[in-house]
Amino acid sequence: MKRPEPIQVVKQRRDGALAALVGGVPYARFLGISFDRRGDELTGVLRFDEKLIGNPALPALHGGVTAAFLEVTAIVTLSWAMLWDDLEAGRLAAEGLTPETLPRLPKTIDFSVDYLRSGLPRDAYARARVNRSGRRYASIHVEGWQDNRDRLFAQATGHFLMPRREE
Amino acid sequence: MSDPTSDSRNRLAQQFISALPHCRALSMRVEEAADGVAVLSMPWAEELVGDPITGVIHGGAISALMDTSGGAAVLCHPAAAMSTATMDLRIDYMRAAAPRERITARAVCHHVTRSVAFVRAEAFDESGEGPVAVANGAFTLDRGGDR
């Protein structure tokens, strides 16, 4: 039996690929979105910033920010799922991954956001579940929360066009 | 000469938008405000890009513009809402917006009930082709007073 890889090698590969994926989306940086990784599971983190406020009277996060955060989480989660097998099988080298060498990103076909309560002026989290991922289309559900995992402030469903795979 | 009431309404709408930090961050501008109609635009910017290879703006930034124009259309409706919030917004992305072009969203509040406002919106780039995205939304309508 093959010896398991050293943990640092595994982590470096996975974290490196994730950083390249997220770092390649300027808009995610602009909003202050990062991703926590546990194995292959991702959690989007939206760091609170004054510029994310939509209603200064409440104050509350802008609905557009919430939508964007959920959409970024959906796209990154979907791309990550697409990348994972190639990365783990060694078909994709994590070192030197750039937007040019990464597979193309899925494109949003439609995205529907359900606003459950107003977004508070603090950090927000989101996790996406890929309900169906075929060769051409994928369907994704995303949940967003702040203080309590069980009290969602927004959820969304979207369809995505998968990039064409060479071969 | 433009109609003085529409001028002052545009000015009011611009003041309202400028008071919202995220709208300032995206440099949103009011192009038109009429009964139940709001037209808002925002410039392309490097930091709004979703796909660095093509330079196409992220769908999320277009959502933010459409959401704001939807809310503005509700507030411009003669129902005279005190405030509004998005309950539900569905966006269909028809095509990639041309890089480096201004995006303009036109939202129409086409129906209101006592406490709900329904909105349709379309977003265009400068190419003169069909919309880059269309949206349908339901917004809360707070008329103030009785609760």
Interface residues (C-beta under 8 A of the other chain):
Chain A: G24 V25 P26 Y27 R29 F30 L31 E50 K51 L52 I53 G54 N55 P56 A57 A60 H62 G63 G64 V65 A67 A68 F69 E71 V72 I75 P99 E100 R104 L105 K107 T108 I109 D110 F111 S112 V113 D114 Y115 S118
Chain B: A19 L20 P21 H22 C23 R24 A25 E46 E47 L48 V49 G50 D51 P52 I53 I57 H58 G59 G60 A61 S63 A64 L65 M66 D67 T68 G71 S83 A85 T86 M87 D88 L89 R90 I91 D92 Y93 A96
